[in-house]
Amino acid sequence: MSLTSDDQTPADPNEETDETPADSRRGARQTALQALYWATSTTEAPQQAVRELSRRFRHSEENTAFAASLVRAVCEHRTELDQMIAAAGARWTLDRMARLDALILRLALAEILHITGVPVRVSIYEAVELARLYSTANSYAFVNGVLDAIVRQHGIEA
């Protein structure tokens, strides 16, 4: 399943495109984002979406497990993540944010706070790249600003 950046809607999930996420950690993050988005649009659980997308994208077990751990962290800590995003979002409540931007922020924060072995700056950079790839033209700056504010507010070492 790929998301189109112009209208932020899922493209045909059975369609193979040149935008298939690579079998890498970056690709696993893309798969996790797509699974989270898919779950907001259907009744399918995000963990099932990770398995289906990883199979379709031919991801290794290692990268499938990474994508699954990201999705699990987002689901298990959603209230905490949303509170942090809302506090740092200034005038932007989660209801006012683009759905993809909110999902990217949750994904990055889950990685920063609950996945070991990934430097904070890498998580932020990857979130900015997800925003560039999947969201609106200005989303990358918004995502970067919110994540930087959260890291500073909470004294998280970057």
C-alpha positions, 0 to 999 in steps of 0.5 A: 500500500502506498500513500499519495502525497497530493491527496493523502489517501491510500493508493490501491494496496494491490498496486506495485509501484516504484515507491515500494519501501526498501528492505531497510530500517527506513523502509520498515519505518515507511511500512510502519507508517503505512500500517498505522494509516491503513489501520485508521482507514479500515477495521484491520489491526495495525500489526496485521497490516505490518505483516501483510505489507512486509510480506508484500514488500518482501521485507526481511524478518529483521526489518519486519520485526522493526516495523512491528516494534514501532507499531506496537510502541505507538499502540501501547503508548498512544496516550502518552505520545498524544499528550506530548505532541499536544503540549508541544504543538502550541496552537495545533491540537491533534484534531487540527493536524493532518492525519499523516503528520500526527501519525509521523509524530507518534511514530518518531516519538515512539521510536525515540522513547521506546526503541533502544539503539536508535539515536534521537537525531536519526529518529527525527531525521527519518520522521522529517523524511517521511513527512517529505515523502508522504505529507504536504510541502510544509509538513517536514518543517512542522514535524521537525519543529514539534519533535525538536520542541519535545526533545528540548522540553523533556531533556531528551539527549539528542 
